[in-house]
Structure formats: C-alpha cells, structure tokens
C-alpha cells in the first residue's frame, strides 16, 4: 500500500527547457497526491518556471555551477535547508553517481533516482532510458509511487490574455531565432546563421504573413543584425518585439495566440510546445527524438547529414563544420 505523501521534494538541475520538460512529473504527482506540497530544487536561472507551472508550491534555488569552492558551499547550504523541511520523499533526475550520494545526505527516508553505481544509497532506483522524449524519461522516475501516464508539458496560459494592439489585426508568425549565450560560450551551436533568418523572414513577408520577432537579452546580437536589413524593417507586416515581453508567462501567452512559432532548439521551443501551438523547431546537432514530442503540431526542421545527431551522443560541443545547421528556409515555407 502506497503512502499518502504530504511533503515532496523534486530535484531537477538545468535550464528552463529542462524544467518545462519536467512539468509532467509535477502534474502527475499533484493528481495522485492532491494534498501534497511540492517543492522543486532548481538552478536560479530557471526559477521563472513558477510563472508557467502554478502546481509548484515552493522552489529551492541552488547555483550548482558557481565557480570554485562556492559551488560546494552552495551544496552544503542546500543540504542544510532541505534537512530543516522534513520531506517525506525526494525524487531527483540526473544520471551521475553523485545524485544518489546527495539524496542520501539529505536524510530523507525515501529516495528515488536513476540507476547508477551508487544507487544502493537509494530506496528505489529506476532504469534510465535516454532514447525517448525527455518528458517521458523524467516521468519514469515517479513510476514507483505513481501510475499516471506521461502527458505533454502543459503551460497554464491565460485564456483571457489580450494581445498588444499591433498583434491583434490578424494571425501572426512568431519567430524566436536565438539560443542562450551559455550554449554559445560552450561552443554548443544550435542556431542557423543570419542569412537563414533574413531569407525566411523576407519570404514570409512576401507571402503577406505578419511576422513578429521575439527575443531576450541573449539574442541581441543576432536580432540587431536582422533589423539592419531595411527590406525587413520597412515592411508594414514586420513587428520587432525584441525585449518587449515582460516575462516568460507573457511570451507563452503570445505564442499561444500565434499562427505558428518558428525557433531553434531552445527554451522558447519548449514554451511553444507547452502552449500547444504549431511549432517549426530547427535542429542541428541535437536529437529531435528526445526533445520534441511526436505530434503533427510539432515539426522538426533539419538537414539530414549522416553525422547528425551528434551532440551529447558523440561529443559535448559542435564539430568544426556544423553542416547540420546548413538548413534551407524553403522547407519551412513549404510546410506553412
């Protein structure tokens, strides 16, 4: 007989995309344990997930990527904080053997994680299957305590959200061309070049589509170059909405009302999927099978060179040529 958990700790370190992919875990647990308080431990950069998932009752922010000794100090602070909260159970993603050690040190009596060399420190371990959509992989973690099927990530958008007046006139194509600067610094390149985005936007405008360009601070360099093209900016159907969304929730609500979203493999892609809007997602070296659900609404755009996907399978950064990112924009035009 299963326990009626009242205080559940979930741990999922990663970016905002990882947290969106993790949302079905939270949804299933809330349905199974309606009175449970759910606390999510995450990195500070992803704390805005609470805007998209009101089922999270509390977050514990821990910078596990802080430089030098500060990282270890942060982890000690995390353990001290967790030990004060008297959780009934802890469930953590992550395949490193260090995960089970961390869970053991929390002092929580029930501990669930993926199988590893140290999983004898867990009370339950789950076989890790990375060859599936990541939400399903995460969802398998709760199989010892929950029978629910894995749903798609679902962002709780505001059905009464009023679009800004420039976007109201007719359906628009939302384009978010950027990826995080952290990825670029690590030489993890997942975005086509400037020419691709210019040709795509010009072609859409020529066909009479209203095009709205989205982006945040990390995308400033690429978007400023796109906006130097006067054939784009002088078109009355082009709207530059760079840095004008007030929050991630604001962007999700706008995506939900778009005709479709075009983006790279990035956090905005997961936001688009979470709003259930038609999405054209550009994939270079990463594996669309793991990051995009199998659904006719979500279309992977890729250059099927024989060496892709390679990122995370064969390497931790891009190769020298990145032929997989040489994608023809006309493929998206034909499908729209």
N, C-alpha and C positions, 0 to 999 in steps of 0.2 A: 504493500500500500504506500502510495506516494505521500510525502509530507506536504503540508499546506504552507509553502514558504511565504514569509511576510516581508523579508528584507533581503533583496537580491543584489549582488554586485556583479556587473559585467565589465570586462576589460577588453578594450579594442584600440590599441595604439595605431595611429595612421592619419591620413589626410581626410578631408571632408568627404571625398568619394568613398573611402573605406567605411566611414560612419553611415553613409546612405545605404551602402550595400549590407550593412549590419542591421538596418532597421527592421527587417522581417523577424529577426530574433526577438527584438523588443516587443513587436506586435503580438507574436505567438505567446510569449510569456505573460503578457498582460491579459490575454484572453484566457489562458489556463489558470493564472493566479490573480484574479481580479482585484484582490485587496493588497497585493504586494507593492511595496515601494521598490522602484528600480533605480539604481544608481549606476551611471556609466562612467568608468575611468577612461580618459582620453587625453590626447595632447592638446595644449592650449590653442593651437591653430585650428582645431576642429570643434571648439566649444559652441560655435554657432549652429551646430546640428539641432540644438534645442528649439531653434526657430522653425525647423521643419518637422520635428517629431515631438509633439506635446506629451507623448507617453513616458518620456524620461522625467523622473521626479527630481533627480539631482545629478550633478556631474562632479567628478573629482579631476581637476586639471593637473597633469604632471608632465613637465618638459623632460622627456626621456632622451632627448637629443642635445641637451645642454653640453657645452664644451667642458672637457677635463673633469675635475673632481666634483663639479657642481651637479653633474648627472647622477652621481652616487648619493649625494646629499639629497637630491630630489626624490630618489627612490626610497631612502630611509624615511623621509618626511611622509611619503605616500603610505608606507607600511604603518607608521605611527598613526596616521589619520584613519586608515582602514580598521586597525585594531580597536579604535575607540567606538566604532559604529555598530559592532556586534551583528555582522551579517550572518544569515542562515546558510548561504551558499555563494560561491564565487565561480563564474564561468568566464574563461579567457580564450581569445583567439591567439594565434601565434604558434609557429612550429618549432621555435628554438627550445632546446632543453632547459634554458633559463626560466621559461614560463612556469614550469611545474615547481621549480625551486622558489620562485616569487610567490606562487599561490600557497605553498607550504608555509612560508614565512608570514603570511597574513594571519595565520592561526585560525582561519575559518574551517569549520569541521567538514564541510562538503566542498570538494574542489573538482571542477571538470575542465579538461583541456584536451588538446590533440595528443595522440600517442607520440612519445619520443623516448630517448634514452633514460630520461628521469621521470617518466610517467608513473613509476611506482610511488611517487610522492603525491599522486592524485587519488581521490576516492573513485573517480570514474574517468576513463580515457576513451577518446573517440578516434577512430581511424581517419586520417587526413586524406581526402581525395581532392587534389587541386585541379583535376581535369574536369571541371564543371563550372557553371556560373557561380561567381564568388558568393552571392547571397545564399545559395544552396549549401556551399561549403561551410559558411558560418553557421547556417541553420542546423547543420548536423550536430553541432556542439550541444544543442539542447535536447537531442533525442533521448537521453536517459531520464529526463524529467518532463518531457512534453511530447504529445502525439500529433501536434498540429502539422499540417503541410506547409511548406515554404511558399509564401506569396511573393509577388514582386514588391520592391520598395514602393511605398505609397506616401507621398508628401501631402500633408493636410493643408491644401490650398484654401484660400478664402473665395468661396463661390460668388460673393458679392463685391469682389475686388473691382474697382473702377480703374480702367486704363487711363494713362495720361492722354490728354486730348490729341496730340499728334498721331497716336497709335490707334485711335478709335475708328477712323473712317472706313477701313476695310482690313481684311485679314493680312497679316504681315509674316514675312520670313525672318525669324530671329537667327542671327549669326553671332557666335562667340568663338573667335579664332585662336584664343590664347591657351597656354598651359602655364603652370606655376614656374616662377623663377628658380625655385629649389630644384625642379626637374632639369632645367636648362643648365644650372650650375653643376649638376652631377653628370652632364652630357647624356641626359635621357631626353632625346628629341622625339616628340610625338606629333609635331605640327608641320604641315606643308609650308612652303616658302611664301613670300609676299605675292609673287606673281599668281600663284594659285588663287589666293583670296581676292585679288583685284579682278581677275578674269571671271571668277564665279559671281562676284557682286555685279559687275558690269553686265554679264549675261542675264542675270535675274532682272536687273533694271530695264534692260532692252525688251524683256518679255512683259513689262508692265507690273512686275511684282513690287510691293512695298518692302524694302529691306531695312531692318533695324539692327544696328551694330552694337553689341554688348561687350563689356569687358570691365576688368578691375585694374588696380594699380600695376599688377604684374604684366599686364598686356599693353602697357602704354607705348612701348617702342614700336610694336607691330601695328597697333591701331593708328598711331600718328603717321606712319608711312602710308597706310591705306588712305588716310584722309588728305594726303598730299596730292592724290590723284583727283584733279578737278572734274574729270568726266564722271566721277562717283559723287563727289560732294555737291556739284552743281545740279544734280538730278533731284527733282522735287519729291521723288519717291524714296530717297535715301534719308534715313534719320540716324544720326550718331548719338547713341545712348551710353557712350563710354562714361563710366563712373557716376552715372545718374541713378542707378538703383540704390535704394537706401540700405538694403540688407539682402541677405541670401533669400529670405522669405519673399521680399519684393520681386526679386528676379524670378523665383519659382512661379509666382502669380502671373507675371508677364508671359513666361514661357507657356503656361497652361492655356493662354488665350491666343497663342501664335498659330499660324497655319502649319508651320513646322519649325524645327530647330536644326541648325547645321553647326557642328562643333567638332573639335578634336577629341581624342580620348583624354578626358579631363574631368574635374569635379562638375562643371556645368553639364556634361553629358549625363552624369548620374542624376542631377537635378531634373533634367528633361525627362529621363525615364521615369523618375518618381512622380512627375506630373501627368504621365501617360499621354504626352503629346508626340506626334510623329517626329522621329529623330533620325537624321542622317549623321552618323558618327564616323569620323575619319580615323582609320587605324593604320599605323605604320609598323613598328617592330613589336607591338604588344598583341596579345591574343584576344580577339573579339569573342571567342567562345567562353572565356572566363569573365568578361567584363560587360557584355551586352546580352540581355535575355533573348531567348528565341521567341520572337513575336514579330508579326509582319509590320508592326508600327515602328520597330527599331531596326534600322538598316545600316549595316557595316559597309563603309566605302573603303576599299583597299586596293593596292597594287599587288597582285598575286605573284610576286617574285618567289622563286623556290626556297630562298633562305629565311623567309618570314613564316611565323613569328619567331623572333629570337630573344627578345628582351625578357629576362627572368628565366628563360629556358636554357639559353646557352651563354648569356652574358649579362652583366649588370649595368651596361651603358651601350650607347649606339656604336655601330661599326663605322668605318671610315667613309663609306659611300652613301649610306641611307637611301638606297634605291627604292625601298618600300614606301618612301614618302613622295616619290615622283608620281603623283596621282592626277588623273585627268578630271578636271572640274566638270566636263560634259557628262560624266556618269551621273552626277547628282542632278544636273539639269534635266536629263532624260527621265529620271525617276520621279522628279517633281511634276 
